[in-house]
Amino acid sequence: MDGSLVSALSPELRRALTGLSGTSPLVIALDFDGTMSPLVDRPEDARPLPASAAAAQLLAGLPGVITALISGRDLRSLEAVYPAPRPQVLIGSHGAERVLPEFLNTDAQHIDLDAQQEQLLQDTTQILGEISDAFDGTSLEYKPASTVLHIRQADPVTGQAALDEAYRQLQAVSGLRLLAGKAVLEASVLKTTKGQALQWLRTVTGAQSLIFVGDDVTDEDGFNALGEGDLGIKVGAGQTAAHFRIDAPADLPELLEYLVELRS
Ligand SMILES: O=P(O)(O)OC[C@H]1O[C@H](O[C@H]2O[C@H](CO)[C@@H](O)[C@H](O)[C@H]2O)[C@H](O)[C@@H](O)[C@@H]1O
């Protein structure tokens, strides 16, 4: 780092990262929206910060390091906003979809809903569609196992009213999981969490340590799944189970570049 610039990494975080410099395999798992990409109005406009993508690519080429993207987005949407080269393991839909590099010798996982789940998703989408039609500036995002009500482009009062109405109509529906997020409410017919995704990643990679960086409510499942020797890093403000914090996605390149430096 240029000595004239203030570091975005606290001395404690630097020390903790340095402590992992000899672990192998080290899995570096990154959330996408709000972590690799700044938050934007329209989900399709999100892109990883070029400096974060470049550092992630360097890490993927280092011995003893495995990189992963763990996102709430479905894989199709994730691949559309994050053009290759991407991290080696891609996990989408909060853990329900996975694409892996060959060296991990494990099959990919795709979403396959049963008839009951299909029906529940259809009914839920209908309800959210009616709510979105009734509240200006809100919109829907469709995923294989969930539908998301977005309120980022609505005025705050209207957006909150739309969320309240969605909770009112959906919170008691059996088989449905409601996930709060940043200016969104997601209704999913699956129960998979980022915590389960990290546990699975630990098993298939034989990771000695995991680093997980995330910003949102659903990333807390990931932080809570970390164990001794792992490192959770929260991006931004808010209550968290993570060990450390950086302020914004713009600070991620420094963190990843520091890891590259340590492992090279
Ligand atoms: O787990 P992530 O990779 O962080 O995905 C979480 C959700 O991210 C997306 O929504 C968020 O980012 C949008 C684009 O910046 C923003 O407009 C929205 O307000 C944020 O909540 C994505 O659209 C969701 O499907 C993901 O679940």
The ligand as an ORCA input file, in Angstrom:
! r2SCAN-3c Opt
* xyz 0 1
  O     -25.915    -12.605     -1.459
  P     -25.704    -11.453     -2.388
  O     -24.790    -11.742     -3.523
  O     -25.329    -10.190     -1.664
  O     -27.159    -11.201     -3.020
  C     -28.197    -10.676     -2.182
  C     -29.276    -10.060     -3.042
  O     -28.609     -9.127     -3.887
  C     -29.370     -8.457     -4.879
  O     -30.099     -7.424     -4.256
  C     -29.275     -6.443     -3.660
  O     -28.457     -5.841     -4.677
  C     -29.198     -5.099     -5.690
  C     -28.185     -4.586     -6.716
  O     -27.194     -3.833     -6.098
  C     -29.984     -3.961     -5.008
  O     -30.741     -3.243     -5.971
  C     -30.918     -4.558     -3.935
  O     -31.568     -3.508     -3.234
  C     -30.096     -5.392     -2.942
  O     -30.928     -6.022     -1.965
  C     -30.205     -9.406     -5.693
  O     -31.064     -8.694     -6.530
  C     -30.959    -10.415     -4.831
  O     -31.534    -11.408     -5.634
  C     -29.942    -11.105     -3.913
  O     -30.603    -12.075     -3.088
*
